[in-house]
Amino acid sequence: MDYHQYRQSPDPDKRTKYATWQAAKGLQAVDGLETSPYLDQVAGKNIDGDISAYQARELIDSYYEVKDDRDAERQYEEADKVSARINMLISETGFSLSSDELKTIHQRLFEGLFDHAGQYRKNNIIKYEWVLDGDTVTYGNAYNLETAINNLLRQESLTLYRQMDEEETVWHVARFISSLWVLHPFSEGNTRTTAVFLIKYLRKIGFDINNSVFEKNSRFFRDALVRANYTNIKKKVYADNDPLDRFFSNLLLGTDYELKSRYLHIKAEAPAVKAKMDTSSIDSTIERLILDNPQVSRKVMADVCGVHVKTIERHLAAMPHIRYVGPAKTGHWEIQKEVQPNG
């Protein structure tokens, strides 16, 4: 079976495994790396259930141990190894919201590739960014990284997601992961480590992750993190969280915002993005759409309002004067008029 045909497999388990592999491969783009055709062969065996995620990682590691006839493929080594390790880590259920977990993820991803795998950096760093026109973000101070990370994770552990609606959740997750990323605790491999930490954390607390967002937009993810953490008053450039919010909206809510890194350059003219409606505007728009077409779908309502279908369902549940009558596919909406008392 061709590797990419797993995307349309009738087996949901195979589709899930394929999506995880694609996310793992896509994350290599944050460092300009590409995976090899051999990795696809190994991934296919794992997706088919012939080998476990652990065995897939072992196959990839052993493949590159044969140095005499693998020199032509060294360009793929880091991407292949880290992809297989990401797939294995995401397939595991264990997780703790801790500094040790972050270090362990980095160590397991980059062991044998980086001498400093699993160790916080000892020196301050700068990284020149294309999206910043050659400037750098100010990263966390190397001399208090452990304290800063522990404080951030302790604060996150107190978050009450049950009190947030969907938009607030997206906003909070984006700010949390942005705050963690900008500390940049490792000399290399921060974005890939942060992404794995994020995926495992969100799954632990019950979020359903859309892995295809990482598959297709990993570079945008990193560039959006850069823009969210960069301010230069002299250049009149200020921290911009909107791109990161759009990424997380696609990741968690299934929206379909366009995610293009070329619009994130500080001198680029960003495309217009539909503004979110407030609660009253969403309610009135729902009513107008129903009056225009009593068979209008929730999906159409969501598209017009620029929100997720679940947001529309929550609004409908809070509008008792609106009810759906009849079968799911052939029924219609009714807006009940307020009954005036006699007399």
Protein Blocks (a to p, Z undefined) as FASTA:
>chain_A
ZZklmmmpcblklmmmmmmmmmmmmmmmmnopacdfklmmmmmmmmnopacfklmmmmmm
mmmmmmmlmmmmmmmmmmmmmmmmmmmmmmpmbdcddfklmmmmmmmmmgokamkgoiac
fbdcddddfklnopacddddfklmmmmmmmmmmmmmmpcfklpcfklmmmmmmmmmmmmm
mnomafghklmmmmmmmmmmmmmnopacdfklmmmmmmmmmmmmmmmmcccfknopacdf
klmmmmmmmmmnopacdcdfklmpmkbccddddddddfklmmmmmmmmmmmommbcfklm
mmmnopafklmmmmmmmmmkbccedjfklgccddddddddeZZ
